[in-house]
Amino acid sequence: MACPSSGTPSKQVGLVTVKSLVRQLPFGMPRTQYFFCDSPACDIVYFPLDTSAPVFRCRDLLVPVGAKQPSASGLLCYCFGVTRGQVEEELRKDGKCTVLERIRAEVKAGNCACEWKNPSGKCCLGSIARAIHDFNRKSGLVPG
């Protein structure tokens, strides 16, 4: 489904995620499928399949949307508070990043709550892997 504002292909997000992260839900909000727009150029975060349902923007959420903040302060992992800057700093300092392994261990131990904390409603491991790849590509460590 494409975001109605940016046209960005967007993925489904569970209603539990929307209800957990939207600051103030309207009374009588229809039960409909929502989609998550991760485009940094777009202010819409959640939009509904049923166009009579409300659209939610960055300002409507309880947390900043890391996917829409490509800066170092942008959150990648909402369960453990890992930012893009922390990943990049570890790569600069050590030449490798252990964040993925640490989060995998936490996931295995049942200590994550992605569905309730991450605006995408998904596990952060893919976002962290992309951030590592992007940093390495910018640094010339992998081909672009």
C-alpha positions in Angstrom: 0.0 0.0 0.0 1.4 3.4 -0.9 1.4 6.3 1.5 -1.2 8.8 0.4 1.2 11.7 0.9 4.6 10.5 -0.3 3.7 7.5 -2.4 6.2 5.4 -0.5 5.4 1.7 -0.4 4.3 1.0 3.2 4.0 -2.1 5.3 1.1 -3.2 7.4 1.3 -2.5 11.1 -0.7 -4.1 13.9 -3.5 -2.1 15.6 -1.8 -2.9 18.9 1.3 -0.9 17.7 -0.9 2.1 16.7 -2.8 2.0 19.9 0.4 1.7 22.0 2.2 4.6 20.4 -0.4 7.2 19.3 -0.6 9.9 21.9 -4.4 10.4 21.8 -6.8 8.0 20.0 -10.1 9.4 19.0 -13.3 8.0 20.5 -15.0 5.6 18.1 -11.9 4.9 16.1 -12.8 2.3 13.5 -11.1 -1.0 13.5 -9.2 -1.0 10.2 -5.8 -2.0 8.9 -3.1 0.6 9.3 0.1 1.0 7.3 3.5 2.5 8.4 5.2 5.0 6.2 9.0 5.2 6.9 9.9 7.9 4.5 12.0 10.6 6.1 10.5 13.2 3.7 6.9 12.5 4.9 5.2 13.5 8.2 2.7 10.7 8.0 3.5 7.7 10.2 0.3 5.7 10.1 -2.4 5.7 7.5 -5.5 3.6 7.3 -7.0 1.3 4.7 -10.4 2.7 5.5 -10.0 6.4 4.5 -12.7 7.5 7.0 -10.3 6.5 9.8 -7.7 9.0 11.1 -4.1 9.5 9.8 -1.4 9.8 12.4 1.6 12.1 12.0 4.9 12.3 13.8 3.5 14.8 16.3 0.8 12.3 17.2 3.2 9.7 18.5 4.6 9.3 22.0 8.1 8.5 20.6 10.2 10.0 17.9 10.2 7.9 14.7 13.8 6.9 14.0 13.1 5.9 10.4 12.2 9.6 9.8 15.3 10.9 11.6 18.4 9.9 9.6 20.5 11.8 12.1 22.8 10.1 14.8 20.1 10.6 17.4 17.5 8.5 15.4 16.4 5.5 17.3 17.0 2.1 15.7 16.1 -0.1 18.7 13.2 1.1 20.8 13.4 -1.8 23.3 17.0 -1.1 24.3 17.5 2.5 23.2 20.1 2.0 20.5 20.6 5.0 18.2 22.1 5.2 14.7 24.9 7.3 16.3 25.8 4.5 18.8 26.1 2.0 16.0 28.2 4.3 13.9 30.5 5.2 16.9 31.1 1.5 17.7 32.0 0.9 14.0 34.3 3.9 14.0 36.0 2.9 17.2 36.2 -0.9 16.9 35.7 -1.6 13.2 32.8 -3.8 14.0 29.4 -3.6 15.8 28.2 -6.0 18.4 24.8 -4.5 18.8 23.1 -7.1 16.6 24.5 -10.0 18.7 23.5 -8.3 21.9 19.9 -7.6 20.7 19.6 -11.2 19.3 20.5 -12.5 22.8 17.8 -10.2 24.3 15.2 -11.3 21.8 16.1 -15.0 22.5 15.7 -14.3 26.3 12.2 -12.8 25.6 13.2 -9.3 26.6 11.9 -7.3 23.7 8.6 -5.6 23.1 8.9 -4.4 19.4 5.2 -4.6 18.7 4.5 -2.1 21.5 7.6 0.1 21.4 8.8 0.3 17.8 6.6 2.5 15.5 7.1 0.0 12.6 5.8 -2.8 14.9 8.7 -4.9 13.7 11.9 -6.1 15.2 14.8 -3.6 14.8 17.4 -6.2 13.6 16.8 -5.3 10.0 17.2 -1.6 10.6 20.4 -2.1 12.5 21.8 -4.3 9.8 20.9 -1.6 7.2 22.6 1.1 9.3 25.8 -1.0 9.6 25.8 -1.6 5.8 25.1 2.1 5.1 27.9 3.2 7.3 30.3 0.7 5.8 29.3 1.7 2.3 29.8 5.4 3.1 33.2 4.6 4.7 34.2 2.7 1.5 34.4 -0.6 3.4 31.8 -2.3 1.0 31.0 -1.4 -2.6 28.1 1.0 -3.1 
